[in-house]
Amino acid sequence: MFNRLKYYIKKLIRQGFTFKMILKKLQKSQYFSAKQLTELQNQKLRKIINHCYKNIPYYSELFDNLGLKPEDIKVKEDLEKLPFMDKFTVRDNFDKLIAKNKNRFFSVLGQTSGTTGTPLKLYRDYYSVNFENAAANRHYLSVVDLNSRKVTLRGQLIVPVEQQEPPFWEYNPADNELIMSSYHLSNKTAKIFIEKIKEFNPKIIFAYPSSAYLLAQHFSTLNEKLNLEAVFTSSEKLDESCRELIENTFNCKIYDWYGQAERVAAIGQCEKGTYHIIEDYSITETFQTENGLELVGTTLDNYIMPLLRYKTGDIIELSKEKCSCGRNFREVSKIQGREATYILITDGPKYVAFNHIPRGVNNIIEVQFVQEKINELIINIVAAPDFSKKDRDLFIKNTLEHTCPDLSIIINEVGQIPRGANGKFKSVINKLIGKQNEE
Ligand SMILES: [Zn+2]
């Protein structure tokens, strides 16, 4: 009973009046002219800059040191007067970045980690959570009816990882959604998953590229097919070979979304399949690095912990094409986002949401997962001086919960983690499944 109730409560909080109001505005602004979009961004920018200067100690100091007043930043081009910030800026100035006039109690403490290896905590206020939700919903609504039956196969740990018997899923009546555990999808359970999915008869799948790919592989190995209206992927890089298998198996298109826990920029595929920078989501800049154009974003809607000119670490390629969908959003031809992640266990390849593992563990500076042998995982950790046995035990417990209970884990505390080609940090290296983890 409570289980079902929690979904209704969650929906009420996340999709209430504020959500609906934002969604309505976003449905309009997606068809704004370039000029209207710029006006919208500049108006929101002036408001948040004033707030930053008045209520956020980190920015008041920064502005004072640079001899700037809020009036010096009126339009998005003025942002150049401010330096870039990144995850280290946030980590080192965490308390000073929280707005004095906002209550943490009404906020969500999110955590990043995966791509960069450095776990990072961030506050997001109620409005920002609703805004994110509305932006995602607008993306879905451009291609499907959200009342349709849907299957979600993402990072949620629905049942304990050691559980051998179904159900490996839970029904969310508020959204007509079957939430399945990616962690339990294996050669052994594939048939059970497929039968359940066919019985449920969804029109939509929400997944990580890697979990959708594994599911499609199982369908194809067992000669099964499914007719869907859309597969929505996000959070990892989607490579073309994966896309092809998923689209063929489920007889529909994938609509991919790129975002990050910092919520400073978003890129989504429109109904025509084009990747667009979502211009009414934030202010997005790019700057040239030796690896290509790096995406930099400025939050316009999170007032508890706004990030101005935040470097995402993700590299994109812009395109000069003009999509026929009618939106004046810049086009992106390539995103080098996070990689899909698997480990190999006796039972075959297994999807792992590595970015969930460090959650809740303190005193970790960087983490890297390396697999060299079946059923074994090497974890390189750069730890802060206060890293304790308790932190270490919790880290091992989290790893086992998100992988498989009999995995052998080797933890190496190291001074630093060497960078790969191009100086890029790789959070997961799988020497057994070379292809999937190489660019
Ligand atoms: Zn388009």
Residues whose N, C-alpha, C, O or C-beta is under 5 A from the ligand:
A	BS01	ZN	C270 K272 T274 C323 C325
